[in-house]
């Protein structure tokens, strides 16, 4: 299981010189987060290659990104199952090699000690919940002397909340958050605001609300670098590669039907019609933006418990070519979804650390290739998104390499914050 280190594997060869960075995972004991933790520790130890990590490619070799051994992991979760036990469960299912889990078990136990309970106090003001979540992130950063922390939400998909005025007005939102009798924000948005309050970068890897609500985006825009939404790992990745091909060849896509079969925790979560609604919408929007709103695009997601963490996506494409000739394309994509997602989460931690080091604030459209619903961009074609990422990292890397370190965004000072979010100090 020996593996020769890549340019980003060690402190001695990485061009990053800003110190260690933190990756704070929302849903830290879930399948994706557990796979991330196993992966980071295995990569840091040099016992596995960085296959699937975009930022490990040759095109990023000169970009000053933190090495895998410079990433410290913590997080929030409602589950109390130890991380090592979760990793053993994933190994027993065949997803992660048992030998790798055994090799990094001590590191997993250390990471587990950095996971804090997600706050679920129904009697507390939501402002206080945000403050307590933020305090955990701040303590994590200070405990390890981290240069930057990136919060990535990999928790279970939530039903989208019904729209309300507080989602569009920061003053109304602040008042609601301070009211002990009101709970206007879903858990994902509380976690997103906690990242803002802690001065941590943020990425929403789920279709949950997170920082997507307009008032929350306004609060975050001048304070942290952030990106989203909903990780592009399998079926949608393939669609955003193939759809531009039809368009550039002048073909007319008539229909693009899809079916997803999966089990595990995601299968159970997405069996809820309200929870699956946001996932279906994010999958469809990208396709329609590429081939047109006219396309007939039925799509459904089915929970098949015996499949466990393996996801199968089947697509049937019907297109029209020269002289009205008909074209049919069928694709089947089968993979462990967490194994597709985990390296992208690691990529986001490295790239948002770079953004933080450069003093970037606001939404980062250049990270759109990682998401089904890219914030700040209407570009969905994967090749165009990758080109934008490479250009952004090249420019930002040169800027960071030439400049003195930029301090991480500060945690909020209640009496100095231009957009208070209701928490007391």
Secondary structure by P-SEA (a helix, b strand, c coil): cccccccccccccccccccbbbbbbcccccaaaaaaaaaaaaaaacccccccccccccccccccccccccccccccccccccaaaaaaaaaaaccccaaaaaaaaaaaaaaaaacccccccccccaaaaaaaaaaaaaaaaaaacccbbbbbbccccccccccccccccaaaaaaaaaccccccccaaaaaaaaaaaacbbbbbcccccccccaaaaaaaccccccccccccccaaaaaaacaaaaaaaccccccccbbbbbbcaaaaaacccccaaaaaaaaaaaaaaacccccbbbbbbbbbcccccbbbbbbbbbbccccbbbbbbbbbbbcaaaaaaaaaaaaaaaaaaaaaaacccccccccccccccccccccccaaaaaaaaaaaaaaaaaaaaaccccccccccccccccccccccc
